[in-house]
Amino acid sequence: MQGGDFMSSGDVCDYCQFSYSVLNRLQTQGVLTPVRVLPASKKRFFLRSDVEAYMNNLRQGK
């Protein structure tokens, strides 16, 4: 896993400027889906491109 291609849930929240509860809701709704979840810690990783596309859509009002 390369650091530049993936973002942890904390990184996503920092980048998007929202809380973990918002990220959890977006995940439940299928808007942002982690590409990897570590079994022991349940730490989630998201594709940077998915997060950036989500934010671009928000900015454009889509």
PQR file with spaces between the fields and no chain letter, atoms N, CA, C, O and H, PARSE charges and radii, in Angstrom:
ATOM       1  N    MET     1       0.850   -1.174    0.000 -0.4000 1.5000
ATOM       2  CA   MET     1       0.000    0.000    0.000 -0.0000 2.0000
ATOM       3  C    MET     1       0.891    1.230    0.000  0.5500 1.7000
ATOM       4  O    MET     1       1.688    1.407    0.922 -0.5500 1.4000
ATOM       5  N    GLN     2       0.780    2.065   -0.988 -0.4000 1.5000
ATOM       6  CA   GLN     2       1.568    3.278   -1.041 -0.0000 2.0000
ATOM       7  C    GLN     2       0.825    4.407   -0.349  0.5500 1.7000
ATOM       8  O    GLN     2      -0.384    4.564   -0.521 -0.5500 1.4000
ATOM       9  H    GLN     2       0.133    1.921   -1.737  0.4000 1.0000
ATOM      10  N    GLY     3       1.552    5.190    0.433 -0.4000 1.5000
ATOM      11  CA   GLY     3       0.942    6.250    1.210 -0.0000 2.0000
ATOM      12  C    GLY     3       0.196    7.285    0.396  0.5500 1.7000
ATOM      13  O    GLY     3      -0.822    7.802    0.855 -0.5500 1.4000
ATOM      14  H    GLY     3       2.534    5.062    0.572  0.4000 1.0000
ATOM      15  N    GLY     4       0.673    7.609   -0.807 -0.4000 1.5000
ATOM      16  CA   GLY     4       0.051    8.641   -1.615 -0.0000 2.0000
ATOM      17  C    GLY     4      -1.263    8.228   -2.236  0.5500 1.7000
ATOM      18  O    GLY     4      -2.082    9.079   -2.584 -0.5500 1.4000
ATOM      19  H    GLY     4       1.501    7.189   -1.180  0.4000 1.0000
ATOM      20  N    ASP     5      -1.476    6.935   -2.379 -0.4000 1.5000
ATOM      21  CA   ASP     5      -2.672    6.442   -3.047 -0.0000 2.0000
ATOM      22  C    ASP     5      -3.836    6.210   -2.096  0.5500 1.7000
ATOM      23  O    ASP     5      -4.990    6.165   -2.520 -0.5500 1.4000
ATOM      24  H    ASP     5      -0.811    6.244   -2.096  0.4000 1.0000
ATOM      25  N    PHE     6      -3.537    6.066   -0.822 -0.4000 1.5000
ATOM      26  CA   PHE     6      -4.551    5.722    0.169 -0.0000 2.0000
ATOM      27  C    PHE     6      -4.579    6.743    1.295  0.5500 1.7000
ATOM      28  O    PHE     6      -3.577    7.387    1.606 -0.5500 1.4000
ATOM      29  H    PHE     6      -2.599    6.103   -0.477  0.4000 1.0000
ATOM      30  N    MET     7      -5.760    6.871    1.896 -0.4000 1.5000
ATOM      31  CA   MET     7      -5.932    7.778    3.026 -0.0000 2.0000
ATOM      32  C    MET     7      -6.604    7.016    4.155  0.5500 1.7000
ATOM      33  O    MET     7      -7.560    6.275    3.924 -0.5500 1.4000
ATOM      34  H    MET     7      -6.573    6.348    1.643  0.4000 1.0000
ATOM      35  N    SER     8      -6.111    7.192    5.369 -0.4000 1.5000
ATOM      36  CA   SER     8      -6.785    6.611    6.528 -0.0000 2.0000
ATOM      37  C    SER     8      -8.062    7.397    6.795  0.5500 1.7000
ATOM      38  O    SER     8      -8.264    8.473    6.232 -0.5500 1.4000
ATOM      39  H    SER     8      -5.334    7.793    5.556  0.4000 1.0000
ATOM      40  N    SER     9      -8.909    6.865    7.641 -0.4000 1.5000
ATOM      41  CA   SER     9     -10.151    7.566    7.956 -0.0000 2.0000
ATOM      42  C    SER     9      -9.861    8.930    8.583  0.5500 1.7000
ATOM      43  O    SER     9     -10.583    9.893    8.325 -0.5500 1.4000
ATOM      44  H    SER     9      -8.744    5.991    8.098  0.4000 1.0000
ATOM      45  N    GLY    10      -8.822    9.019    9.396 -0.4000 1.5000
ATOM      46  CA   GLY    10      -8.442   10.307    9.977 -0.0000 2.0000
ATOM      47  C    GLY    10      -7.981   11.296    8.920  0.5500 1.7000
ATOM      48  O    GLY    10      -8.307   12.482    8.977 -0.5500 1.4000
ATOM      49  H    GLY    10      -8.236    8.237    9.605  0.4000 1.0000
ATOM      50  N    ASP    11      -7.212   10.792    7.949 -0.4000 1.5000
ATOM      51  CA   ASP    11      -6.767   11.652    6.850 -0.0000 2.0000
ATOM      52  C    ASP    11      -7.959   12.176    6.045  0.5500 1.7000
ATOM      53  O    ASP    11      -7.991   13.341    5.650 -0.5500 1.4000
ATOM      54  H    ASP    11      -6.947    9.829    7.903  0.4000 1.0000
ATOM      55  N    VAL    12      -8.933   11.299    5.810 -0.4000 1.5000
ATOM      56  CA   VAL    12     -10.134   11.699    5.058 -0.0000 2.0000
ATOM      57  C    VAL    12     -10.874   12.803    5.811  0.5500 1.7000
ATOM      58  O    VAL    12     -11.276   13.805    5.219 -0.5500 1.4000
ATOM      59  H    VAL    12      -8.907   10.352    6.132  0.4000 1.0000
ATOM      60  N    CYS    13     -11.050   12.614    7.109 -0.4000 1.5000
ATOM      61  CA   CYS    13     -11.759   13.614    7.913 -0.0000 2.0000
ATOM      62  C    CYS    13     -11.010   14.943    7.922  0.5500 1.7000
ATOM      63  O    CYS    13     -11.632   16.002    7.839 -0.5500 1.4000
ATOM      64  H    CYS    13     -10.723   11.800    7.590  0.4000 1.0000
ATOM      65  N    ASP    14      -9.691   14.898    8.022 -0.4000 1.5000
ATOM      66  CA   ASP    14      -8.895   16.136    7.986 -0.0000 2.0000
ATOM      67  C    ASP    14      -9.021   16.816    6.624  0.5500 1.7000
ATOM      68  O    ASP    14      -9.236   18.025    6.548 -0.5500 1.4000
ATOM      69  H    ASP    14      -9.186   14.037    8.090  0.4000 1.0000
ATOM      70  N    TYR    15      -8.887   16.045    5.561 -0.4000 1.5000
ATOM      71  CA   TYR    15      -8.930   16.584    4.204 -0.0000 2.0000
ATOM      72  C    TYR    15     -10.297   17.199    3.889  0.5500 1.7000
ATOM      73  O    TYR    15     -10.386   18.280    3.306 -0.5500 1.4000
ATOM      74  H    TYR    15      -8.712   15.062    5.623  0.4000 1.0000
ATOM      75  N    CYS    16     -11.353   16.496    4.283 -0.4000 1.5000
ATOM      76  CA   CYS    16     -12.719   16.941    3.970 -0.0000 2.0000
ATOM      77  C    CYS    16     -13.286   17.886    5.017  0.5500 1.7000
ATOM      78  O    CYS    16     -14.330   18.503    4.804 -0.5500 1.4000
ATOM      79  H    CYS    16     -11.281   15.618    4.757  0.4000 1.0000
ATOM      80  N    GLN    17     -12.602   17.998    6.146 -0.4000 1.5000
ATOM      81  CA   GLN    17     -13.021   18.844    7.256 -0.0000 2.0000
ATOM      82  C    GLN    17     -14.394   18.451    7.796  0.5500 1.7000
ATOM      83  O    GLN    17     -15.270   19.291    8.003 -0.5500 1.4000
ATOM      84  H    GLN    17     -11.754   17.496    6.319  0.4000 1.0000
ATOM      85  N    PHE    18     -14.552   17.137    8.017 -0.4000 1.5000
ATOM      86  CA   PHE    18     -15.739   16.678    8.718 -0.0000 2.0000
ATOM      87  C    PHE    18     -15.367   15.626    9.752  0.5500 1.7000
ATOM      88  O    PHE    18     -14.226   15.165    9.804 -0.5500 1.4000
ATOM      89  H    PHE    18     -13.841   16.454    7.849  0.4000 1.0000
ATOM      90  N    SER    19     -16.343   15.251   10.574 -0.4000 1.5000
ATOM      91  CA   SER    19     -16.098   14.351   11.698 -0.0000 2.0000
ATOM      92  C    SER    19     -16.152   12.884   11.272  0.5500 1.7000
ATOM      93  O    SER    19     -16.570   12.547   10.164 -0.5500 1.4000
ATOM      94  H    SER    19     -17.269   15.626   10.532  0.4000 1.0000
ATOM      95  N    TYR    20     -15.713   12.029   12.193 -0.4000 1.5000
ATOM      96  CA   TYR    20     -15.787   10.593   11.947 -0.0000 2.0000
ATOM      97  C    TYR    20     -17.231   10.136   11.767  0.5500 1.7000
ATOM      98  O    TYR    20     -17.498    9.218   10.992 -0.5500 1.4000
ATOM      99  H    TYR    20     -15.373   12.303   13.092  0.4000 1.0000
ATOM     100  N    SER    21     -18.158   10.764   12.471 -0.4000 1.5000
ATOM     101  CA   SER    21     -19.561   10.350   12.341 -0.0000 2.0000
ATOM     102  C    SER    21     -20.085   10.633   10.935  0.5500 1.7000
ATOM     103  O    SER    21     -20.886    9.862   10.407 -0.5500 1.4000
ATOM     104  H    SER    21     -17.942   11.509   13.101  0.4000 1.0000
ATOM     105  N    VAL    22     -19.641   11.728   10.326 -0.4000 1.5000
ATOM     106  CA   VAL    22     -20.032   12.023    8.944 -0.0000 2.0000
ATOM     107  C    VAL    22     -19.418   10.985    8.010  0.5500 1.7000
ATOM     108  O    VAL    22     -20.092   10.490    7.106 -0.5500 1.4000
ATOM     109  H    VAL    22     -18.990   12.354   10.754  0.4000 1.0000
ATOM     110  N    LEU    23     -18.148   10.653    8.219 -0.4000 1.5000
ATOM     111  CA   LEU    23     -17.503    9.630    7.394 -0.0000 2.0000
ATOM     112  C    LEU    23     -18.213    8.288    7.547  0.5500 1.7000
ATOM     113  O    LEU    23     -18.425    7.580    6.562 -0.5500 1.4000
ATOM     114  H    LEU    23     -17.601   11.056    8.953  0.4000 1.0000
ATOM     115  N    ASN    24     -18.579    7.939    8.770 -0.4000 1.5000
ATOM     116  CA   ASN    24     -19.302    6.679    8.995 -0.0000 2.0000
ATOM     117  C    ASN    24     -20.638    6.677    8.257  0.5500 1.7000
ATOM     118  O    ASN    24     -21.028    5.662    7.679 -0.5500 1.4000
ATOM     119  H    ASN    24     -18.406    8.514    9.570  0.4000 1.0000
ATOM     120  N    ARG    25     -21.332    7.801    8.275 -0.4000 1.5000
ATOM     121  CA   ARG    25     -22.613    7.903    7.571 -0.0000 2.0000
ATOM     122  C    ARG    25     -22.420    7.766    6.062  0.5500 1.7000
ATOM     123  O    ARG    25     -23.186    7.071    5.395 -0.5500 1.4000
ATOM     124  H    ARG    25     -21.015    8.625    8.745  0.4000 1.0000
ATOM     125  N    LEU    26     -21.400    8.427    5.530 -0.4000 1.5000
ATOM     126  CA   LEU    26     -21.116    8.325    4.095 -0.0000 2.0000
ATOM     127  C    LEU    26     -20.754    6.890    3.719  0.5500 1.7000
ATOM     128  O    LEU    26     -21.116    6.413    2.643 -0.5500 1.4000
ATOM     129  H    LEU    26     -20.777    8.991    6.072  0.4000 1.0000
ATOM     130  N    GLN    27     -20.048    6.216    4.600 -0.4000 1.5000
ATOM     131  CA   GLN    27     -19.709    4.817    4.334 -0.0000 2.0000
ATOM     132  C    GLN    27     -20.960    3.944    4.362  0.5500 1.7000
ATOM     133  O    GLN    27     -21.133    3.088    3.494 -0.5500 1.4000
ATOM     134  H    GLN    27     -19.754    6.604    5.474  0.4000 1.0000
ATOM     135  N    THR    28     -21.823    4.146    5.337 -0.4000 1.5000
ATOM     136  CA   THR    28     -23.073    3.380    5.427 -0.0000 2.0000
ATOM     137  C    THR    28     -23.937    3.599    4.198  0.5500 1.7000
ATOM     138  O    THR    28     -24.593    2.671    3.723 -0.5500 1.4000
ATOM     139  H    THR    28     -21.683    4.841    6.042  0.4000 1.0000
ATOM     140  N    GLN    29     -23.942    4.827    3.677 -0.4000 1.5000
ATOM     141  CA   GLN    29     -24.735    5.155    2.491 -0.0000 2.0000
ATOM     142  C    GLN    29     -24.065    4.695    1.197  0.5500 1.7000
ATOM     143  O    GLN    29     -24.666    4.775    0.126 -0.5500 1.4000
ATOM     144  H    GLN    29     -23.410    5.581    4.062  0.4000 1.0000
ATOM     145  N    GLY    30     -22.829    4.216    1.291 -0.4000 1.5000
ATOM     146  CA   GLY    30     -22.115    3.754    0.112 -0.0000 2.0000
ATOM     147  C    GLY    30     -21.488    4.867   -0.709  0.5500 1.7000
ATOM     148  O    GLY    30     -21.070    4.644   -1.845 -0.5500 1.4000
ATOM     149  H    GLY    30     -22.341    4.151    2.161  0.4000 1.0000
ATOM     150  N    VAL    31     -21.419    6.062   -0.142 -0.4000 1.5000
ATOM     151  CA   VAL    31     -20.850    7.210   -0.853 -0.0000 2.0000
ATOM     152  C    VAL    31     -19.326    7.108   -0.889  0.5500 1.7000
ATOM     153  O    VAL    31     -18.716    7.300   -1.941 -0.5500 1.4000
ATOM     154  H    VAL    31     -21.758    6.243    0.781  0.4000 1.0000
ATOM     155  N    LEU    32     -18.721    6.812    0.237 -0.4000 1.5000
ATOM     156  CA   LEU    32     -17.282    6.566    0.334 -0.0000 2.0000
ATOM     157  C    LEU    32     -17.092    5.173    0.934  0.5500 1.7000
ATOM     158  O    LEU    32     -17.586    4.882    2.023 -0.5500 1.4000
ATOM     159  H    LEU    32     -19.217    6.656    1.091  0.4000 1.0000
ATOM     160  N    THR    33     -16.385    4.338    0.226 -0.4000 1.5000
ATOM     161  CA   THR    33     -16.195    2.956    0.659 -0.0000 2.0000
ATOM     162  C    THR    33     -14.710    2.683    0.846  0.5500 1.7000
ATOM     163  O    THR    33     -13.906    2.956   -0.046 -0.5500 1.4000
ATOM     164  H    THR    33     -15.984    4.575   -0.659  0.4000 1.0000
ATOM     165  N    PRO    34     -14.346    2.143    2.009 -0.5600 1.5000
ATOM     166  CA   PRO    34     -12.929    1.835    2.199  0.2800 2.0000
ATOM     167  C    PRO    34     -12.501    0.699    1.266  0.5500 1.7000
ATOM     168  O    PRO    34     -13.268   -0.226    0.999 -0.5500 1.4000
ATOM     169  N    VAL    35     -11.274    0.789    0.783 -0.4000 1.5000
ATOM     170  CA   VAL    35     -10.743   -0.263   -0.080 -0.0000 2.0000
ATOM     171  C    VAL    35     -10.002   -1.315    0.730  0.5500 1.7000
ATOM     172  O    VAL    35      -9.715   -2.410    0.247 -0.5500 1.4000
ATOM     173  H    VAL    35     -10.651    1.541    1.000  0.4000 1.0000
ATOM     174  N    ARG    36      -9.700   -0.957    1.973 -0.4000 1.5000
ATOM     175  CA   ARG    36      -9.037   -1.918    2.845 -0.0000 2.0000
ATOM     176  C    ARG    36      -9.393   -1.615    4.286  0.5500 1.7000
ATOM     177  O    ARG    36      -9.431   -0.456    4.700 -0.5500 1.4000
ATOM     178  H    ARG    36      -9.933   -0.067    2.366  0.4000 1.0000
ATOM     179  N    VAL    37      -9.656   -2.677    5.052 -0.4000 1.5000
ATOM     180  CA   VAL    37      -9.895   -2.570    6.487 -0.0000 2.0000
ATOM     181  C    VAL    37      -8.952   -3.562    7.164  0.5500 1.7000
ATOM     182  O    VAL    37      -8.983   -4.757    6.871 -0.5500 1.4000
ATOM     183  H    VAL    37      -9.625   -3.618    4.716  0.4000 1.0000
ATOM     184  N    LEU    38      -8.120   -3.063    8.062 -0.4000 1.5000
ATOM     185  CA   LEU    38      -7.192   -3.947    8.763 -0.0000 2.0000
ATOM     186  C    LEU    38      -7.967   -4.784    9.765  0.5500 1.7000
ATOM     187  O    LEU    38      -8.723   -4.236   10.567 -0.5500 1.4000
ATOM     188  H    LEU    38      -8.095   -2.092    8.300  0.4000 1.0000
ATOM     189  N    PRO    39      -7.797   -6.102    9.738 -0.5600 1.5000
ATOM     190  CA   PRO    39      -8.612   -7.000   10.572  0.2800 2.0000
ATOM     191  C    PRO    39      -8.503   -6.738   12.073  0.5500 1.7000
ATOM     192  O    PRO    39      -9.521   -6.693   12.764 -0.5500 1.4000
ATOM     193  N    ALA    40      -7.304   -6.566   12.577 -0.4000 1.5000
ATOM     194  CA   ALA    40      -7.133   -6.440   14.030 -0.0000 2.0000
ATOM     195  C    ALA    40      -7.625   -5.098   14.553  0.5500 1.7000
ATOM     196  O    ALA    40      -8.343   -5.040   15.552 -0.5500 1.4000
ATOM     197  H    ALA    40      -6.477   -6.603   12.016  0.4000 1.0000
ATOM     198  N    SER    41      -7.239   -4.020   13.879 -0.4000 1.5000
ATOM     199  CA   SER    41      -7.546   -2.681   14.392 -0.0000 2.0000
ATOM     200  C    SER    41      -8.815   -2.077   13.797  0.5500 1.7000
ATOM     201  O    SER    41      -9.350   -1.103   14.326 -0.5500 1.4000
ATOM     202  H    SER    41      -6.656   -4.067   13.068  0.4000 1.0000
ATOM     203  N    LYS    42      -9.294   -2.658   12.696 -0.4000 1.5000
ATOM     204  CA   LYS    42     -10.453   -2.134   11.953 -0.0000 2.0000
ATOM     205  C    LYS    42     -10.156   -0.778   11.326  0.5500 1.7000
ATOM     206  O    LYS    42     -11.078   -0.065   10.930 -0.5500 1.4000
ATOM     207  H    LYS    42      -8.859   -3.449   12.267  0.4000 1.0000
ATOM     208  N    LYS    43      -8.869   -0.413   11.229 -0.4000 1.5000
ATOM     209  CA   LYS    43      -8.481    0.838   10.593 -0.0000 2.0000
ATOM     210  C    LYS    43      -8.858    0.774    9.115  0.5500 1.7000
ATOM     211  O    LYS    43      -8.586   -0.214    8.433 -0.5500 1.4000
ATOM     212  H    LYS    43      -8.120   -0.993   11.550  0.4000 1.0000
ATOM     213  N    ARG    44      -9.492    1.850    8.631 -0.4000 1.5000
ATOM     214  CA   ARG    44      -9.997    1.882    7.260 -0.0000 2.0000
ATOM     215  C    ARG    44      -9.109    2.753    6.388  0.5500 1.7000
ATOM     216  O    ARG    44      -8.575    3.771    6.829 -0.5500 1.4000
ATOM     217  H    ARG    44      -9.713    2.652    9.185  0.4000 1.0000
ATOM     218  N    PHE    45      -8.963    2.324    5.132 -0.4000 1.5000
ATOM     219  CA   PHE    45      -8.207    3.086    4.146 -0.0000 2.0000
ATOM     220  C    PHE    45      -9.073    3.301    2.914  0.5500 1.7000
ATOM     221  O    PHE    45      -9.744    2.385    2.439 -0.5500 1.4000
ATOM     222  H    PHE    45      -9.396    1.497    4.774  0.4000 1.0000
ATOM     223  N    PHE    46      -9.045    4.528    2.408 -0.4000 1.5000
ATOM     224  CA   PHE    46      -9.850    4.929    1.260 -0.0000 2.0000
ATOM     225  C    PHE    46      -8.921    5.339    0.136  0.5500 1.7000
ATOM     226  O    PHE    46      -7.816    5.820    0.386 -0.5500 1.4000
ATOM     227  H    PHE    46      -8.499    5.272    2.794  0.4000 1.0000
ATOM     228  N    LEU    47      -9.354    5.154   -1.092 -0.4000 1.5000
ATOM     229  CA   LEU    47      -8.572    5.628   -2.231 -0.0000 2.0000
ATOM     230  C    LEU    47      -8.595    7.148   -2.258  0.5500 1.7000
ATOM     231  O    LEU    47      -9.656    7.766   -2.180 -0.5500 1.4000
ATOM     232  H    LEU    47     -10.252    4.763   -1.295  0.4000 1.0000
ATOM     233  N    ARG    48      -7.428    7.733   -2.368 -0.4000 1.5000
ATOM     234  CA   ARG    48      -7.328    9.194   -2.435 -0.0000 2.0000
ATOM     235  C    ARG    48      -8.173    9.737   -3.589  0.5500 1.7000
ATOM     236  O    ARG    48      -8.822   10.774   -3.447 -0.5500 1.4000
ATOM     237  H    ARG    48      -6.566    7.231   -2.431  0.4000 1.0000
ATOM     238  N    SER    49      -8.167    9.046   -4.726 -0.4000 1.5000
ATOM     239  CA   SER    49      -8.928    9.505   -5.897 -0.0000 2.0000
ATOM     240  C    SER    49     -10.434    9.515   -5.617  0.5500 1.7000
ATOM     241  O    SER    49     -11.143   10.394   -6.106 -0.5500 1.4000
ATOM     242  H    SER    49      -7.640    8.204   -4.841  0.4000 1.0000
ATOM     243  N    ASP    50     -10.930    8.550   -4.839 -0.4000 1.5000
ATOM     244  CA   ASP    50     -12.361    8.525   -4.483 -0.0000 2.0000
ATOM     245  C    ASP    50     -12.723    9.722   -3.604  0.5500 1.7000
ATOM     246  O    ASP    50     -13.755   10.364   -3.800 -0.5500 1.4000
ATOM     247  H    ASP    50     -10.354    7.836   -4.442  0.4000 1.0000
ATOM     248  N    VAL    51     -11.862   10.009   -2.639 -0.4000 1.5000
ATOM     249  CA   VAL    51     -12.103   11.129   -1.714 -0.0000 2.0000
ATOM     250  C    VAL    51     -12.058   12.457   -2.474  0.5500 1.7000
ATOM     251  O    VAL    51     -12.906   13.326   -2.272 -0.5500 1.4000
ATOM     252  H    VAL    51     -11.023    9.489   -2.480  0.4000 1.0000
ATOM     253  N    GLU    52     -11.062   12.602   -3.346 -0.4000 1.5000
ATOM     254  CA   GLU    52     -10.954   13.834   -4.125 -0.0000 2.0000
ATOM     255  C    GLU    52     -12.142   14.002   -5.069  0.5500 1.7000
ATOM     256  O    GLU    52     -12.640   15.115   -5.242 -0.5500 1.4000
ATOM     257  H    GLU    52     -10.373   11.896   -3.510  0.4000 1.0000
ATOM     258  N    ALA    53     -12.601   12.915   -5.677 -0.4000 1.5000
ATOM     259  CA   ALA    53     -13.770   12.983   -6.561 -0.0000 2.0000
ATOM     260  C    ALA    53     -15.019   13.378   -5.765  0.5500 1.7000
ATOM     261  O    ALA    53     -15.825   14.179   -6.239 -0.5500 1.4000
ATOM     262  H    ALA    53     -12.197   12.011   -5.536  0.4000 1.0000
ATOM     263  N    TYR    54     -15.181   12.825   -4.567 -0.4000 1.5000
ATOM     264  CA   TYR    54     -16.318   13.176   -3.714 -0.0000 2.0000
ATOM     265  C    TYR    54     -16.303   14.679   -3.409  0.5500 1.7000
ATOM     266  O    TYR    54     -17.328   15.351   -3.524 -0.5500 1.4000
ATOM     267  H    TYR    54     -14.526   12.175   -4.183  0.4000 1.0000
ATOM     268  N    MET    55     -15.144   15.194   -3.024 -0.4000 1.5000
ATOM     269  CA   MET    55     -15.044   16.608   -2.676 -0.0000 2.0000
ATOM     270  C    MET    55     -15.265   17.484   -3.908  0.5500 1.7000
ATOM     271  O    MET    55     -15.909   18.528   -3.802 -0.5500 1.4000
ATOM     272  H    MET    55     -14.311   14.648   -2.931  0.4000 1.0000
ATOM     273  N    ASN    56     -14.754   17.092   -5.063 -0.4000 1.5000
ATOM     274  CA   ASN    56     -14.980   17.858   -6.291 -0.0000 2.0000
ATOM     275  C    ASN    56     -16.458   17.911   -6.631  0.5500 1.7000
ATOM     276  O    ASN    56     -16.964   18.954   -7.047 -0.5500 1.4000
ATOM     277  H    ASN    56     -14.231   16.244   -5.149  0.4000 1.0000
ATOM     278  N    ASN    57     -17.161   16.786   -6.455 -0.4000 1.5000
ATOM     279  CA   ASN    57     -18.609   16.758   -6.706 -0.0000 2.0000
ATOM     280  C    ASN    57     -19.346   17.683   -5.745  0.5500 1.7000
ATOM     281  O    ASN    57     -20.295   18.358   -6.144 -0.5500 1.4000
ATOM     282  H    ASN    57     -16.750   15.940   -6.116  0.4000 1.0000
ATOM     283  N    LEU    58     -18.927   17.722   -4.494 -0.4000 1.5000
ATOM     284  CA   LEU    58     -19.555   18.621   -3.520 -0.0000 2.0000
ATOM     285  C    LEU    58     -19.358   20.075   -3.925  0.5500 1.7000
ATOM     286  O    LEU    58     -20.287   20.880   -3.870 -0.5500 1.4000
ATOM     287  H    LEU    58     -18.156   17.173   -4.169  0.4000 1.0000
ATOM     288  N    ARG    59     -18.153   20.394   -4.326 -0.4000 1.5000
ATOM     289  CA   ARG    59     -17.847   21.774   -4.719 -0.0000 2.0000
ATOM     290  C    ARG    59     -18.632   22.202   -5.944  0.5500 1.7000
ATOM     291  O    ARG    59     -18.974   23.376   -6.086 -0.5500 1.4000
ATOM     292  H    ARG    59     -17.398   19.740   -4.371  0.4000 1.0000
ATOM     293  N    GLN    60     -18.920   21.256   -6.833 -0.4000 1.5000
ATOM     294  CA   GLN    60     -19.657   21.560   -8.058 -0.0000 2.0000
ATOM     295  C    GLN    60     -21.164   21.427   -7.875  0.5500 1.7000
ATOM     296  O    GLN    60     -21.935   21.659   -8.806 -0.5500 1.4000
ATOM     297  H    GLN    60     -18.642   20.303   -6.718  0.4000 1.0000
ATOM     298  N    GLY    61     -21.573   21.053   -6.675 -0.4000 1.5000
ATOM     299  CA   GLY    61     -22.997   20.958   -6.383 -0.0000 2.0000
ATOM     300  C    GLY    61     -23.681   19.730   -6.956  0.5500 1.7000
ATOM     301  O    GLY    61     -24.890   19.741   -7.187 -0.5500 1.4000
ATOM     302  H    GLY    61     -20.947   20.864   -5.919  0.4000 1.0000
ATOM     303  N    LYS    62     -22.917   18.670   -7.188 -0.4000 1.5000
ATOM     304  CA   LYS    62     -23.488   17.435   -7.751 -0.0000 2.0000
ATOM     305  C    LYS    62     -23.894   16.477   -6.659  0.5500 1.7000
ATOM     306  O    LYS    62     -24.392   15.388   -6.947 -0.5500 1.4000
ATOM     307  H    LYS    62     -21.934   18.661   -7.001  0.4000 1.0000
